[in-house]
């Protein structure tokens, strides 16, 4: 399996986890002050989404750079 495919799958599943943690955060806020672990639980998936999203954002630019080097050589 390709690394890019694996990172895209990882990004999709982490986005689902992030969405669930945000929903859980709002649900617990409806019942009063939520515990700290619920409030901060979306942060880990958010940072993982940041890194995988930045990687996928840079991929097309790296492909153009490689193609330009091959054409010049």
ABEGO torsion letter per residue (X at the ends): XBAAAAAAAAAAAAAAAAAAAAAAAAAAAAAEBBBAAAAAAAAAAAAAAAAAAAAAAAAAAAAAAAAAAAAAX
